[in-house]
Amino acid sequence: MTTPLMSLTWTDHLTGRQGFLVVDRLVRGVSSGGLRMRAGCTLTEVAGLARGMTMKEALHYNPEGRYVPLGGAKGGIDCDPRDPGAYDLLVRYLRAMRPYLESFWTTGEDLGLSQDLVDRAAAEAGLVSSIQAVYPLLDEETTARRRLADAFAVEVDGIGLDELVGGCGVAESVLAALDRAGVPYPRTRVAVQGLGTMGGATARFLTRAGLTVVAVADIKGTIANPAGLDVEALIAARDAYGTVDRGVLRPADRELPSDAWLSTGADVLVPAAVSYAIDTANQERITARWIVEAANMPVLPEAEELLAARGVTVLPDVVVNSGTNAWWWWTLFGDIGADADEAFAHTRRSMRALVEQMLARAEADGTSPRAAAHAIVADRLPVIAERFGWYR
């Protein structure tokens, strides 16, 4: 794969803070990729995420589906989302990016930003929608937009469907790996880093499948209980950033340092918060059999090599956390309706098939799951390019 189609750095004229946009590829003239906000965000980070989005889109290509994969892109803003000036900065960034959002970049929530916040800021910046660039590709725009809006209005147990589908996909990835290895769900312990949208939903679906969540970590530290945490109580007690109110902890729940989630005796680790969470130093503490990347780029490549040498399998982000992005387009293009049961069923089928294909390819080729995912993408990109055209 070649260098990105477009890469730019924006400097805010009021604060001097920087924002970034990288468009890795265009398919039918459009790209897809969320917008993140975090202190320390860099152009290199955003470029890696954009390349990952190209892979996620290609991996979900189904020649029989209505959803046609888009190219990959990503946006990023170097600012703490808790900063008092963060929202105004977001509006100014979107206003500066308006020409790209109107023509070829579709975006949405990512680390540090909720979809509601992105939608509100996009309207203030003069945009019709954060995904308006895709509208010309729709057969029946009014119907499609209504279907997606209806889907975003669906709630399950008081939580929006859009906040649950990604975690459903991550959980199904875990279950597919366990099934392939013949490991029973009730004997499997899980530790989750980050209890925000993705981490919280993943913990919920895994618990309901019979697994035991023994640790969750947020900005305040790790909450652990070898007998299992009350996931529903923790989710109900979190704030908008996924931080849990410690007042709901039970007597047997322990408060540990932030990095303790790495070594709490779990069989499965789910990093669902920040990039670069697992490095060459702290990987030594990991005794889990699987690391399932719910966050984007949480395991450094050098650390993954060391983990593989110790028999730890990393299920890569480009597969594992691709469900949210795919759900948007399945719904908008009309492969599924605005219904929770239909969304979860379609997500589970698609994610399980993709994970099983990846693991089978890795076994046949004698490579890692990540290398297998790259190989599957390499097979699909020429097909997509020939059928729909793409720009690089």
Contacts in CASP RR format, 6 or more apart in sequence:
PFRMAT RR
TARGET T0000
AUTHOR 0000-0000-0000
METHOD contacts of the structure
MODEL  1
MTTPLMSLTWTDHLTGRQGFLVVDRLVRGVSSGGLRMRAGCTLTEVAGLA
RGMTMKEALHYNPEGRYVPLGGAKGGIDCDPRDPGAYDLLVRYLRAMRPY
LESFWTTGEDLGLSQDLVDRAAAEAGLVSSIQAVYPLLDEETTARRRLAD
AFAVEVDGIGLDELVGGCGVAESVLAALDRAGVPYPRTRVAVQGLGTMGG
ATARFLTRAGLTVVAVADIKGTIANPAGLDVEALIAARDAYGTVDRGVLR
PADRELPSDAWLSTGADVLVPAAVSYAIDTANQERITARWIVEAANMPVL
PEAEELLAARGVTVLPDVVVNSGTNAWWWWTLFGDIGADADEAFAHTRRS
MRALVEQMLARAEADGTSPRAAAHAIVADRLPVIAERFGWYR
1 51 0 8 1.000
1 54 0 8 1.000
1 381 0 8 1.000
1 392 0 8 1.000
2 392 0 8 1.000
4 22 0 8 1.000
4 23 0 8 1.000
4 24 0 8 1.000
4 25 0 8 1.000
4 47 0 8 1.000
4 50 0 8 1.000
4 51 0 8 1.000
5 23 0 8 1.000
5 24 0 8 1.000
5 25 0 8 1.000
5 26 0 8 1.000
5 391 0 8 1.000
5 392 0 8 1.000
6 21 0 8 1.000
6 22 0 8 1.000
6 23 0 8 1.000
7 20 0 8 1.000
7 21 0 8 1.000
7 22 0 8 1.000
7 23 0 8 1.000
7 43 0 8 1.000
7 47 0 8 1.000
8 20 0 8 1.000
8 21 0 8 1.000
8 22 0 8 1.000
9 18 0 8 1.000
9 19 0 8 1.000
9 20 0 8 1.000
9 43 0 8 1.000
10 18 0 8 1.000
10 19 0 8 1.000
10 20 0 8 1.000
10 21 0 8 1.000
10 93 0 8 1.000
10 96 0 8 1.000
10 97 0 8 1.000
11 17 0 8 1.000
11 18 0 8 1.000
11 19 0 8 1.000
12 18 0 8 1.000
12 19 0 8 1.000
12 89 0 8 1.000
12 92 0 8 1.000
12 93 0 8 1.000
13 92 0 8 1.000
14 92 0 8 1.000
15 85 0 8 1.000
15 89 0 8 1.000
17 77 0 8 1.000
17 78 0 8 1.000
17 79 0 8 1.000
17 89 0 8 1.000
18 77 0 8 1.000
18 78 0 8 1.000
19 41 0 8 1.000
19 75 0 8 1.000
19 76 0 8 1.000
19 77 0 8 1.000
19 78 0 8 1.000
19 93 0 8 1.000
20 41 0 8 1.000
20 42 0 8 1.000
20 43 0 8 1.000
20 46 0 8 1.000
20 75 0 8 1.000
20 76 0 8 1.000
20 77 0 8 1.000
20 78 0 8 1.000
21 46 0 8 1.000
21 73 0 8 1.000
21 74 0 8 1.000
21 75 0 8 1.000
21 76 0 8 1.000
21 97 0 8 1.000
21 100 0 8 1.000
21 105 0 8 1.000
22 43 0 8 1.000
22 46 0 8 1.000
22 47 0 8 1.000
22 48 0 8 1.000
22 49 0 8 1.000
22 50 0 8 1.000
22 73 0 8 1.000
22 74 0 8 1.000
22 75 0 8 1.000
23 31 0 8 1.000
23 50 0 8 1.000
23 72 0 8 1.000
23 73 0 8 1.000
23 100 0 8 1.000
23 104 0 8 1.000
23 105 0 8 1.000
24 31 0 8 1.000
24 47 0 8 1.000
24 50 0 8 1.000
24 51 0 8 1.000
24 52 0 8 1.000
24 53 0 8 1.000
24 54 0 8 1.000
24 71 0 8 1.000
24 72 0 8 1.000
24 73 0 8 1.000
24 74 0 8 1.000
24 392 0 8 1.000
25 31 0 8 1.000
25 54 0 8 1.000
25 71 0 8 1.000
25 72 0 8 1.000
25 390 0 8 1.000
25 391 0 8 1.000
25 392 0 8 1.000
26 70 0 8 1.000
26 71 0 8 1.000
26 104 0 8 1.000
26 390 0 8 1.000
26 391 0 8 1.000
27 57 0 8 1.000
27 68 0 8 1.000
27 69 0 8 1.000
27 70 0 8 1.000
27 71 0 8 1.000
27 384 0 8 1.000
27 388 0 8 1.000
27 389 0 8 1.000
27 390 0 8 1.000
28 68 0 8 1.000
28 70 0 8 1.000
28 137 0 8 1.000
28 388 0 8 1.000
28 389 0 8 1.000
28 390 0 8 1.000
29 104 0 8 1.000
29 390 0 8 1.000
29 391 0 8 1.000
30 70 0 8 1.000
30 71 0 8 1.000
30 104 0 8 1.000
30 105 0 8 1.000
30 106 0 8 1.000
30 133 0 8 1.000
30 134 0 8 1.000
30 137 0 8 1.000
31 53 0 8 1.000
31 70 0 8 1.000
31 71 0 8 1.000
31 72 0 8 1.000
31 73 0 8 1.000
31 104 0 8 1.000
31 105 0 8 1.000
31 106 0 8 1.000
32 53 0 8 1.000
32 57 0 8 1.000
32 70 0 8 1.000
32 71 0 8 1.000
32 72 0 8 1.000
32 73 0 8 1.000
32 106 0 8 1.000
32 107 0 8 1.000
32 134 0 8 1.000
32 325 0 8 1.000
32 329 0 8 1.000
33 49 0 8 1.000
33 50 0 8 1.000
33 53 0 8 1.000
33 72 0 8 1.000
33 73 0 8 1.000
33 74 0 8 1.000
33 75 0 8 1.000
33 105 0 8 1.000
33 106 0 8 1.000
33 107 0 8 1.000
33 108 0 8 1.000
33 110 0 8 1.000
33 325 0 8 1.000
34 53 0 8 1.000
34 73 0 8 1.000
34 74 0 8 1.000
34 75 0 8 1.000
34 107 0 8 1.000
34 108 0 8 1.000
34 109 0 8 1.000
34 110 0 8 1.000
35 74 0 8 1.000
35 75 0 8 1.000
35 76 0 8 1.000
35 77 0 8 1.000
35 107 0 8 1.000
35 108 0 8 1.000
35 109 0 8 1.000
35 110 0 8 1.000
35 113 0 8 1.000
35 118 0 8 1.000
35 130 0 8 1.000
36 46 0 8 1.000
36 49 0 8 1.000
36 74 0 8 1.000
36 75 0 8 1.000
36 76 0 8 1.000
36 77 0 8 1.000
36 110 0 8 1.000
36 111 0 8 1.000
36 112 0 8 1.000
36 113 0 8 1.000
37 76 0 8 1.000
37 77 0 8 1.000
37 79 0 8 1.000
37 80 0 8 1.000
37 81 0 8 1.000
37 86 0 8 1.000
37 90 0 8 1.000
37 111 0 8 1.000
37 112 0 8 1.000
37 113 0 8 1.000
38 77 0 8 1.000
38 78 0 8 1.000
38 79 0 8 1.000
38 80 0 8 1.000
38 81 0 8 1.000
38 111 0 8 1.000
38 112 0 8 1.000
38 274 0 8 1.000
39 78 0 8 1.000
39 79 0 8 1.000
39 80 0 8 1.000
40 78 0 8 1.000
41 76 0 8 1.000
41 77 0 8 1.000
41 78 0 8 1.000
41 79 0 8 1.000
42 78 0 8 1.000
45 76 0 8 1.000
45 275 0 8 1.000
45 297 0 8 1.000
46 74 0 8 1.000
46 75 0 8 1.000
46 76 0 8 1.000
47 74 0 8 1.000
48 74 0 8 1.000
48 297 0 8 1.000
49 74 0 8 1.000
49 75 0 8 1.000
49 296 0 8 1.000
49 297 0 8 1.000
50 72 0 8 1.000
50 73 0 8 1.000
50 74 0 8 1.000
50 75 0 8 1.000
51 72 0 8 1.000
52 72 0 8 1.000
52 296 0 8 1.000
52 317 0 8 1.000
52 318 0 8 1.000
53 71 0 8 1.000
53 72 0 8 1.000
53 73 0 8 1.000
53 74 0 8 1.000
53 325 0 8 1.000
54 71 0 8 1.000
54 72 0 8 1.000
54 377 0 8 1.000
55 318 0 8 1.000
55 373 0 8 1.000
55 374 0 8 1.000
55 377 0 8 1.000
56 72 0 8 1.000
56 318 0 8 1.000
56 319 0 8 1.000
56 322 0 8 1.000
56 325 0 8 1.000
56 326 0 8 1.000
57 69 0 8 1.000
57 70 0 8 1.000
57 71 0 8 1.000
57 72 0 8 1.000
57 325 0 8 1.000
58 69 0 8 1.000
58 377 0 8 1.000
58 380 0 8 1.000
58 381 0 8 1.000
58 384 0 8 1.000
59 318 0 8 1.000
59 319 0 8 1.000
59 322 0 8 1.000
59 354 0 8 1.000
59 373 0 8 1.000
59 376 0 8 1.000
59 377 0 8 1.000
59 380 0 8 1.000
60 67 0 8 1.000
60 69 0 8 1.000
60 322 0 8 1.000
60 323 0 8 1.000
60 325 0 8 1.000
60 326 0 8 1.000
60 329 0 8 1.000
60 350 0 8 1.000
60 354 0 8 1.000
61 68 0 8 1.000
61 69 0 8 1.000
61 380 0 8 1.000
61 383 0 8 1.000
61 384 0 8 1.000
63 383 0 8 1.000
63 387 0 8 1.000
65 333 0 8 1.000
65 335 0 8 1.000
66 333 0 8 1.000
66 334 0 8 1.000
66 335 0 8 1.000
67 326 0 8 1.000
67 329 0 8 1.000
67 330 0 8 1.000
67 332 0 8 1.000
67 333 0 8 1.000
67 334 0 8 1.000
67 335 0 8 1.000
68 137 0 8 1.000
68 333 0 8 1.000
68 388 0 8 1.000
69 329 0 8 1.000
69 384 0 8 1.000
70 106 0 8 1.000
70 134 0 8 1.000
70 329 0 8 1.000
71 390 0 8 1.000
73 105 0 8 1.000
73 106 0 8 1.000
73 107 0 8 1.000
74 110 0 8 1.000
75 107 0 8 1.000
75 110 0 8 1.000
76 110 0 8 1.000
77 89 0 8 1.000
77 90 0 8 1.000
77 93 0 8 1.000
79 85 0 8 1.000
79 86 0 8 1.000
79 89 0 8 1.000
80 86 0 8 1.000
81 112 0 8 1.000
81 113 0 8 1.000
81 241 0 8 1.000
82 241 0 8 1.000
83 89 0 8 1.000
87 117 0 8 1.000
87 121 0 8 1.000
90 113 0 8 1.000
90 117 0 8 1.000
90 118 0 8 1.000
90 121 0 8 1.000
91 121 0 8 1.000
91 124 0 8 1.000
91 125 0 8 1.000
92 125 0 8 1.000
94 101 0 8 1.000
94 121 0 8 1.000
94 122 0 8 1.000
94 124 0 8 1.000
94 125 0 8 1.000
94 127 0 8 1.000
94 130 0 8 1.000
95 125 0 8 1.000
95 126 0 8 1.000
97 105 0 8 1.000
98 125 0 8 1.000
98 126 0 8 1.000
98 127 0 8 1.000
101 107 0 8 1.000
101 122 0 8 1.000
101 127 0 8 1.000
101 130 0 8 1.000
101 132 0 8 1.000
101 133 0 8 1.000
102 127 0 8 1.000
102 132 0 8 1.000
102 133 0 8 1.000
103 133 0 8 1.000
104 133 0 8 1.000
105 133 0 8 1.000
106 130 0 8 1.000
106 131 0 8 1.000
106 132 0 8 1.000
106 133 0 8 1.000
106 134 0 8 1.000
107 118 0 8 1.000
107 130 0 8 1.000
107 131 0 8 1.000
108 115 0 8 1.000
108 118 0 8 1.000
108 130 0 8 1.000
108 131 0 8 1.000
109 115 0 8 1.000
109 117 0 8 1.000
109 118 0 8 1.000
109 197 0 8 1.000
110 296 0 8 1.000
111 273 0 8 1.000
111 274 0 8 1.000
111 275 0 8 1.000
111 295 0 8 1.000
111 296 0 8 1.000
112 241 0 8 1.000
114 197 0 8 1.000
114 240 0 8 1.000
115 152 0 8 1.000
115 162 0 8 1.000
118 130 0 8 1.000
119 129 0 8 1.000
119 130 0 8 1.000
122 129 0 8 1.000
122 130 0 8 1.000
129 135 0 8 1.000
129 145 0 8 1.000
131 328 0 8 1.000
131 332 0 8 1.000
134 332 0 8 1.000
135 141 0 8 1.000
135 145 0 8 1.000
138 144 0 8 1.000
138 145 0 8 1.000
138 332 0 8 1.000
138 333 0 8 1.000
144 332 0 8 1.000
144 333 0 8 1.000
144 334 0 8 1.000
145 332 0 8 1.000
147 331 0 8 1.000
147 332 0 8 1.000
147 334 0 8 1.000
147 337 0 8 1.000
147 338 0 8 1.000
148 328 0 8 1.000
148 331 0 8 1.000
148 332 0 8 1.000
148 338 0 8 1.000
150 338 0 8 1.000
151 161 0 8 1.000
151 162 0 8 1.000
151 331 0 8 1.000
151 337 0 8 1.000
151 338 0 8 1.000
151 339 0 8 1.000
151 343 0 8 1.000
152 160 0 8 1.000
152 161 0 8 1.000
152 162 0 8 1.000
153 338 0 8 1.000
154 160 0 8 1.000
154 161 0 8 1.000
154 338 0 8 1.000
154 339 0 8 1.000
154 340 0 8 1.000
155 161 0 8 1.000
156 164 0 8 1.000
156 340 0 8 1.000
159 201 0 8 1.000
159 235 0 8 1.000
161 340 0 8 1.000
161 343 0 8 1.000
162 324 0 8 1.000
162 327 0 8 1.000
163 197 0 8 1.000
163 201 0 8 1.000
164 201 0 8 1.000
164 204 0 8 1.000
164 205 0 8 1.000
164 340 0 8 1.000
164 344 0 8 1.000
165 201 0 8 1.000
165 323 0 8 1.000
165 324 0 8 1.000
165 327 0 8 1.000
165 343 0 8 1.000
165 344 0 8 1.000
165 347 0 8 1.000
166 197 0 8 1.000
166 198 0 8 1.000
166 201 0 8 1.000
166 202 0 8 1.000
166 321 0 8 1.000
166 323 0 8 1.000
166 324 0 8 1.000
166 327 0 8 1.000
166 347 0 8 1.000
167 198 0 8 1.000
167 199 0 8 1.000
167 200 0 8 1.000
167 201 0 8 1.000
167 202 0 8 1.000
167 204 0 8 1.000
167 205 0 8 1.000
167 294 0 8 1.000
167 323 0 8 1.000
167 324 0 8 1.000
168 201 0 8 1.000
168 205 0 8 1.000
168 323 0 8 1.000
168 343 0 8 1.000
168 344 0 8 1.000
168 347 0 8 1.000
168 348 0 8 1.000
168 351 0 8 1.000
169 205 0 8 1.000
169 320 0 8 1.000
169 321 0 8 1.000
169 323 0 8 1.000
169 347 0 8 1.000
169 348 0 8 1.000
169 351 0 8 1.000
170 198 0 8 1.000
170 199 0 8 1.000
170 201 0 8 1.000
170 202 0 8 1.000
170 205 0 8 1.000
170 270 0 8 1.000
170 272 0 8 1.000
170 292 0 8 1.000
170 294 0 8 1.000
170 320 0 8 1.000
170 321 0 8 1.000
171 201 0 8 1.000
171 202 0 8 1.000
171 205 0 8 1.000
171 206 0 8 1.000
171 209 0 8 1.000
172 205 0 8 1.000
172 347 0 8 1.000
172 348 0 8 1.000
172 351 0 8 1.000
172 352 0 8 1.000
172 355 0 8 1.000
173 292 0 8 1.000
173 315 0 8 1.000
173 319 0 8 1.000
173 320 0 8 1.000
173 351 0 8 1.000
173 352 0 8 1.000
173 355 0 8 1.000
174 190 0 8 1.000
174 202 0 8 1.000
174 206 0 8 1.000
174 211 0 8 1.000
174 268 0 8 1.000
174 270 0 8 1.000
174 290 0 8 1.000
174 292 0 8 1.000
174 315 0 8 1.000
175 185 0 8 1.000
175 206 0 8 1.000
175 209 0 8 1.000
175 352 0 8 1.000
176 351 0 8 1.000
176 352 0 8 1.000
176 355 0 8 1.000
176 356 0 8 1.000
176 359 0 8 1.000
177 290 0 8 1.000
177 292 0 8 1.000
177 313 0 8 1.000
177 315 0 8 1.000
177 355 0 8 1.000
177 359 0 8 1.000
178 184 0 8 1.000
178 185 0 8 1.000
178 188 0 8 1.000
180 356 0 8 1.000
180 359 0 8 1.000
183 267 0 8 1.000
185 209 0 8 1.000
185 210 0 8 1.000
185 211 0 8 1.000
186 210 0 8 1.000
186 211 0 8 1.000
186 212 0 8 1.000
188 211 0 8 1.000
188 212 0 8 1.000
188 267 0 8 1.000
188 268 0 8 1.000
189 211 0 8 1.000
189 212 0 8 1.000
189 213 0 8 1.000
189 214 0 8 1.000
189 226 0 8 1.000
189 228 0 8 1.000
189 265 0 8 1.000
189 266 0 8 1.000
189 267 0 8 1.000
189 268 0 8 1.000
190 203 0 8 1.000
190 206 0 8 1.000
190 211 0 8 1.000
190 212 0 8 1.000
190 213 0 8 1.000
190 214 0 8 1.000
190 266 0 8 1.000
190 267 0 8 1.000
190 268 0 8 1.000
190 269 0 8 1.000
190 270 0 8 1.000
191 213 0 8 1.000
191 214 0 8 1.000
191 215 0 8 1.000
191 216 0 8 1.000
191 217 0 8 1.000
191 224 0 8 1.000
191 261 0 8 1.000
191 262 0 8 1.000
191 264 0 8 1.000
191 265 0 8 1.000
191 266 0 8 1.000
191 268 0 8 1.000
191 269 0 8 1.000
191 270 0 8 1.000
191 288 0 8 1.000
192 199 0 8 1.000
192 200 0 8 1.000
192 202 0 8 1.000
192 203 0 8 1.000
192 213 0 8 1.000
192 215 0 8 1.000
192 216 0 8 1.000
192 217 0 8 1.000
192 261 0 8 1.000
192 270 0 8 1.000
192 272 0 8 1.000
192 294 0 8 1.000
193 216 0 8 1.000
193 217 0 8 1.000
193 261 0 8 1.000
193 269 0 8 1.000
193 270 0 8 1.000
193 271 0 8 1.000
193 272 0 8 1.000
193 273 0 8 1.000
193 277 0 8 1.000
193 295 0 8 1.000
193 298 0 8 1.000
194 200 0 8 1.000
194 216 0 8 1.000
194 217 0 8 1.000
194 218 0 8 1.000
194 242 0 8 1.000
194 271 0 8 1.000
194 272 0 8 1.000
194 273 0 8 1.000
195 203 0 8 1.000
195 216 0 8 1.000
195 217 0 8 1.000
195 218 0 8 1.000
195 234 0 8 1.000
195 235 0 8 1.000
195 238 0 8 1.000
195 242 0 8 1.000
195 243 0 8 1.000
195 244 0 8 1.000
195 272 0 8 1.000
196 238 0 8 1.000
196 241 0 8 1.000
196 242 0 8 1.000
196 272 0 8 1.000
196 273 0 8 1.000
198 272 0 8 1.000
198 294 0 8 1.000
198 295 0 8 1.000
198 321 0 8 1.000
198 324 0 8 1.000
199 270 0 8 1.000
199 272 0 8 1.000
199 273 0 8 1.000
199 294 0 8 1.000
200 231 0 8 1.000
200 235 0 8 1.000
200 238 0 8 1.000
200 242 0 8 1.000
200 272 0 8 1.000
202 270 0 8 1.000
202 272 0 8 1.000
202 294 0 8 1.000
203 213 0 8 1.000
203 216 0 8 1.000
203 231 0 8 1.000
203 234 0 8 1.000
203 235 0 8 1.000
203 270 0 8 1.000
204 231 0 8 1.000
204 232 0 8 1.000
204 235 0 8 1.000
206 213 0 8 1.000
207 213 0 8 1.000
207 231 0 8 1.000
207 232 0 8 1.000
211 268 0 8 1.000
212 227 0 8 1.000
212 228 0 8 1.000
213 228 0 8 1.000
213 229 0 8 1.000
213 231 0 8 1.000
214 224 0 8 1.000
214 225 0 8 1.000
214 226 0 8 1.000
214 227 0 8 1.000
214 228 0 8 1.000
214 229 0 8 1.000
214 264 0 8 1.000
214 265 0 8 1.000
214 266 0 8 1.000
215 222 0 8 1.000
215 223 0 8 1.000
215 224 0 8 1.000
215 225 0 8 1.000
215 229 0 8 1.000
215 256 0 8 1.000
215 260 0 8 1.000
215 261 0 8 1.000
215 264 0 8 1.000
215 266 0 8 1.000
216 222 0 8 1.000
216 223 0 8 1.000
216 229 0 8 1.000
216 231 0 8 1.000
216 234 0 8 1.000
216 244 0 8 1.000
216 261 0 8 1.000
217 223 0 8 1.000
217 258 0 8 1.000
217 259 0 8 1.000
217 260 0 8 1.000
217 261 0 8 1.000
217 273 0 8 1.000
218 238 0 8 1.000
218 242 0 8 1.000
218 243 0 8 1.000
218 244 0 8 1.000
218 273 0 8 1.000
219 241 0 8 1.000
219 243 0 8 1.000
219 258 0 8 1.000
220 243 0 8 1.000
220 244 0 8 1.000
220 246 0 8 1.000
220 258 0 8 1.000
221 255 0 8 1.000
221 256 0 8 1.000
221 257 0 8 1.000
221 258 0 8 1.000
221 260 0 8 1.000
222 255 0 8 1.000
222 256 0 8 1.000
222 257 0 8 1.000
222 258 0 8 1.000
222 259 0 8 1.000
222 260 0 8 1.000
222 261 0 8 1.000
222 264 0 8 1.000
223 229 0 8 1.000
223 234 0 8 1.000
223 244 0 8 1.000
223 246 0 8 1.000
223 249 0 8 1.000
223 253 0 8 1.000
223 254 0 8 1.000
223 255 0 8 1.000
223 256 0 8 1.000
224 253 0 8 1.000
224 254 0 8 1.000
224 256 0 8 1.000
224 260 0 8 1.000
224 261 0 8 1.000
224 264 0 8 1.000
225 250 0 8 1.000
225 252 0 8 1.000
225 253 0 8 1.000
225 254 0 8 1.000
226 264 0 8 1.000
226 265 0 8 1.000
227 252 0 8 1.000
229 253 0 8 1.000
230 248 0 8 1.000
230 250 0 8 1.000
233 248 0 8 1.000
234 244 0 8 1.000
234 248 0 8 1.000
236 248 0 8 1.000
237 244 0 8 1.000
237 245 0 8 1.000
237 247 0 8 1.000
237 248 0 8 1.000
238 244 0 8 1.000
238 245 0 8 1.000
239 245 0 8 1.000
246 255 0 8 1.000
249 255 0 8 1.000
256 264 0 8 1.000
259 282 0 8 1.000
259 285 0 8 1.000
261 269 0 8 1.000
262 269 0 8 1.000
262 278 0 8 1.000
262 282 0 8 1.000
262 285 0 8 1.000
262 286 0 8 1.000
263 285 0 8 1.000
263 286 0 8 1.000
263 287 0 8 1.000
265 287 0 8 1.000
265 288 0 8 1.000
266 288 0 8 1.000
267 288 0 8 1.000
267 289 0 8 1.000
267 290 0 8 1.000
268 288 0 8 1.000
268 289 0 8 1.000
268 290 0 8 1.000
268 291 0 8 1.000
268 292 0 8 1.000
269 286 0 8 1.000
269 288 0 8 1.000
269 290 0 8 1.000
269 291 0 8 1.000
269 292 0 8 1.000
270 291 0 8 1.000
270 292 0 8 1.000
270 294 0 8 1.000
271 277 0 8 1.000
271 278 0 8 1.000
271 291 0 8 1.000
271 293 0 8 1.000
271 294 0 8 1.000
271 295 0 8 1.000
271 298 0 8 1.000
271 299 0 8 1.000
272 294 0 8 1.000
272 295 0 8 1.000
273 295 0 8 1.000
273 298 0 8 1.000
274 295 0 8 1.000
274 298 0 8 1.000
275 295 0 8 1.000
275 296 0 8 1.000
275 297 0 8 1.000
275 298 0 8 1.000
276 297 0 8 1.000
276 298 0 8 1.000
276 300 0 8 1.000
277 295 0 8 1.000
277 298 0 8 1.000
277 299 0 8 1.000
278 286 0 8 1.000
278 291 0 8 1.000
278 298 0 8 1.000
278 299 0 8 1.000
278 300 0 8 1.000
278 303 0 8 1.000
278 307 0 8 1.000
279 300 0 8 1.000
279 302 0 8 1.000
279 303 0 8 1.000
280 300 0 8 1.000
280 302 0 8 1.000
280 303 0 8 1.000
280 306 0 8 1.000
283 299 0 8 1.000
283 303 0 8 1.000
283 306 0 8 1.000
283 307 0 8 1.000
284 306 0 8 1.000
286 307 0 8 1.000
286 312 0 8 1.000
288 312 0 8 1.000
289 311 0 8 1.000
289 312 0 8 1.000
289 313 0 8 1.000
290 312 0 8 1.000
290 313 0 8 1.000
290 314 0 8 1.000
290 315 0 8 1.000
291 299 0 8 1.000
291 307 0 8 1.000
291 312 0 8 1.000
291 313 0 8 1.000
291 314 0 8 1.000
291 315 0 8 1.000
292 315 0 8 1.000
292 320 0 8 1.000
293 299 0 8 1.000
293 314 0 8 1.000
293 315 0 8 1.000
293 316 0 8 1.000
293 317 0 8 1.000
293 320 0 8 1.000
293 321 0 8 1.000
294 317 0 8 1.000
294 320 0 8 1.000
294 321 0 8 1.000
295 317 0 8 1.000
295 321 0 8 1.000
296 317 0 8 1.000
296 321 0 8 1.000
297 317 0 8 1.000
298 317 0 8 1.000
299 307 0 8 1.000
299 314 0 8 1.000
304 314 0 8 1.000
304 368 0 8 1.000
304 370 0 8 1.000
307 314 0 8 1.000
308 314 0 8 1.000
308 368 0 8 1.000
313 368 0 8 1.000
313 369 0 8 1.000
314 368 0 8 1.000
314 369 0 8 1.000
314 370 0 8 1.000
315 355 0 8 1.000
315 358 0 8 1.000
315 369 0 8 1.000
316 369 0 8 1.000
316 370 0 8 1.000
316 373 0 8 1.000
318 370 0 8 1.000
318 373 0 8 1.000
318 377 0 8 1.000
319 351 0 8 1.000
319 354 0 8 1.000
319 355 0 8 1.000
319 358 0 8 1.000
319 369 0 8 1.000
319 373 0 8 1.000
320 355 0 8 1.000
322 351 0 8 1.000
322 354 0 8 1.000
323 347 0 8 1.000
323 350 0 8 1.000
323 351 0 8 1.000
326 347 0 8 1.000
326 350 0 8 1.000
327 336 0 8 1.000
327 343 0 8 1.000
327 346 0 8 1.000
327 347 0 8 1.000
330 336 0 8 1.000
330 343 0 8 1.000
330 346 0 8 1.000
331 337 0 8 1.000
331 338 0 8 1.000
331 343 0 8 1.000
335 346 0 8 1.000
336 342 0 8 1.000
336 343 0 8 1.000
336 346 0 8 1.000
337 343 0 8 1.000
357 376 0 8 1.000
358 369 0 8 1.000
358 372 0 8 1.000
358 373 0 8 1.000
358 376 0 8 1.000
359 369 0 8 1.000
359 372 0 8 1.000
361 367 0 8 1.000
361 372 0 8 1.000
361 375 0 8 1.000
361 376 0 8 1.000
362 368 0 8 1.000
362 369 0 8 1.000
362 371 0 8 1.000
362 372 0 8 1.000
365 371 0 8 1.000
365 372 0 8 1.000
365 375 0 8 1.000
367 375 0 8 1.000
381 390 0 8 1.000
384 390 0 8 1.000
END
